[in-house]
Every structure is written in C-alpha cells, then in structure tokens.
Amino acid sequence: MNKLFLSILLLTAFSCKQKDVERKRHEKLLDFKSSTVMSVDEIILADTAYMGNIYSQNFYTKTDTVEYRDKYIYISYLSVVNGCADYDGNLEFKSDSIILKLDNISGIECTEIRCDRLVYKIRNPENKRYKIKKF
C-alpha cells in the first residue's frame, strides 16, 4: 500500500511540474515592446469604426506605422490581445513577407481583452521592402 501511495505521489509531482520552454526570437528581431493603451472598458466605449480598424489585418495609417530607416524596419501598431497574458514578439519570413508573431509567454488565458501597442524593431541589412502581415 505504501509503495502504491508513493508511486502515485511521485507520478503526480512530476506530471504537474511546469516545464520551462526555451524561447528563441528570430535573429533579425532586435527589439519588441508591448504597452497597454486601452482597457476593456475603453474598448467597449470606443467608436465601432475605430475598433474595426484595430481588429483589421491591414495597417491603419492613423494609428499604425511601418518605417524603413537605416537598414532597420520599425513597426508599431495597435492590436486587441488577451487581457491576462504577457507577450513577446517574434517573426516569420516567407519569401517577400514578414509575418509578425505574438507569443503568450505567461501561458495565462482569460476572457478579458485589452488593446496594446506592439512595437517591433527588425534588422534589414539589405534594405529590402517586405509585405508586412500582422499576427
């Protein structure tokens, strides 16, 4: 009986242990910042057309920026994200496109939302123009 109890205890302890997953950013992503600009209450009160632009896969010129400068690409845009999570950015390159990625590094999900400004600084030594896609 003691062996059975000890086996179950050890199995439970090792199966519930949280694994640390090593994350690796794309080597061209030099910096990523995320800051909250609107809470869920402000999102609810915001103009429907304005929020439609934020939810859109297209960049909205009044709030979003894509700049090519000195062998770097600076991208800043608003996005609605999970209100409980912490994020880190990443990239994926596909031929002439850059896909902006957003990784939930906290592993926490909830039903709350918020609007964050996401800022990416990407190394672009060849000064190439890419199609940029939001996550």
C-alpha positions as MATLAB code, in Angstrom:
seq = 'MNKLFLSILLLTAFSCKQKDVERKRHEKLLDFKSSTVMSVDEIILADTAYMGNIYSQNFYTKTDTVEYRDKYIYISYLSVVNGCADYDGNLEFKSDSIILKLDNISGIECTEIRCDRLVYKIRNPENKRYKIKKF';
ca = [
       0.000    0.000    0.000;
       2.838    2.398    0.866;
       4.518    1.670   -2.481;
       1.284    2.437   -4.317;
       0.829    5.715   -2.426;
       4.466    6.705   -3.003;
       4.201    5.852   -6.725;
       1.060    7.965   -7.136;
       2.627   10.845   -5.207;
       5.786   10.806   -7.341;
       3.810   10.467  -10.572;
       1.615   13.417   -9.617;
       4.559   15.567   -8.600;
       6.428   15.013  -11.863;
       3.397   15.257  -14.133;
       2.305   18.607  -12.661;
       5.734   20.169  -12.836;
       5.719   23.203  -15.114;
       8.201   22.876  -17.927;
      10.360   25.821  -18.856;
      10.312   26.096  -22.614;
      13.267   27.902  -24.077;
      12.071   30.583  -26.443;
      14.214   31.840  -29.225;
      13.447   35.039  -31.103;
      14.197   35.334  -34.778;
      17.741   36.678  -35.171;
      16.523   39.723  -37.119;
      14.139   40.831  -34.367;
      16.257   43.278  -32.379;
      13.613   44.627  -30.025;
       9.961   44.165  -29.096;
       7.837   46.257  -26.757;
       4.213   45.982  -25.741;
       2.242   48.541  -23.758;
      -1.437   48.729  -22.895;
      -3.229   51.721  -24.408;
      -6.889   50.812  -23.760;
      -8.588   48.707  -21.103;
     -11.630   46.547  -21.790;
     -13.903   49.385  -20.578;
     -12.319   51.861  -23.010;
     -12.648   49.337  -25.846;
     -16.361   48.956  -25.139;
     -16.832   52.746  -25.266;
     -14.691   53.234  -28.389;
     -16.149   54.075  -31.788;
     -17.097   50.958  -33.783;
     -15.286   52.102  -36.942;
     -12.128   52.867  -34.946;
     -12.181   49.427  -33.320;
     -12.815   47.862  -36.725;
      -9.522   49.365  -37.901;
      -7.700   47.925  -34.894;
      -9.170   44.447  -35.463;
      -8.311   44.617  -39.171;
      -5.400   42.678  -40.654;
      -4.463   45.862  -42.532;
      -2.385   48.670  -41.080;
      -4.397   51.792  -40.227;
      -2.387   54.919  -41.089;
      -3.802   56.993  -38.208;
      -2.565   54.609  -35.505;
      -0.065   52.239  -37.139;
       3.421   52.846  -38.521;
       5.795   50.921  -40.787;
       9.082   52.756  -41.404;
      12.177   51.653  -43.314;
      15.221   53.533  -41.957;
      18.966   52.931  -41.977;
      18.867   49.152  -42.506;
      16.088   48.715  -39.951;
      12.323   48.322  -40.088;
      10.275   49.924  -37.315;
       6.711   48.658  -36.946;
       4.202   49.972  -34.441;
       0.525   49.083  -34.387;
      -2.484   48.640  -32.123;
      -3.891   45.189  -31.516;
      -6.542   43.638  -29.293;
      -4.952   40.948  -27.110;
      -5.821   38.707  -24.190;
      -6.099   40.884  -21.085;
      -4.379   38.443  -18.732;
      -1.372   37.426  -20.822;
       2.171   38.730  -21.124;
       3.575   38.751  -24.639;
       6.822   38.687  -26.538;
       7.212   39.285  -30.241;
       8.682   37.092  -32.918;
       8.945   36.982  -36.716;
       8.493   34.589  -39.557;
       9.927   35.273  -43.020;
       8.213   33.815  -46.082;
       9.762   34.880  -49.415;
       8.850   38.599  -49.681;
       6.771   38.758  -46.480;
       7.353   39.230  -42.775;
       4.695   37.752  -40.516;
       4.649   39.453  -37.123;
       4.169   36.936  -34.340;
       2.978   37.422  -30.795;
       3.803   34.725  -28.239;
       1.966   34.397  -24.932;
       4.923   33.942  -22.589;
       2.880   33.761  -19.396;
       0.699   30.862  -20.558;
      -2.317   32.567  -18.979;
      -5.583   32.996  -20.876;
      -8.835   34.613  -19.814;
     -11.912   36.206  -21.376;
     -10.759   39.783  -20.726;
      -9.316   41.801  -23.596;
      -7.204   44.927  -23.849;
      -5.667   46.988  -26.632;
      -1.869   47.063  -26.744;
       0.626   48.981  -28.851;
       3.068   46.438  -30.286;
       6.456   47.736  -31.450;
       8.958   45.676  -33.450;
      12.484   46.701  -34.469;
      13.797   44.448  -37.239;
      17.276   44.290  -38.736;
      17.094   44.757  -42.510;
      20.723   44.983  -43.760;
      19.737   44.681  -47.409;
      17.114   47.492  -47.119;
      14.569   45.169  -48.704;
      10.881   46.140  -48.840;
       8.649   43.415  -47.422;
       4.932   42.801  -47.241;
       4.185   43.035  -43.519;
       1.422   40.898  -42.009;
       0.040   41.345  -38.513;
      -0.132   38.253  -36.299;
];
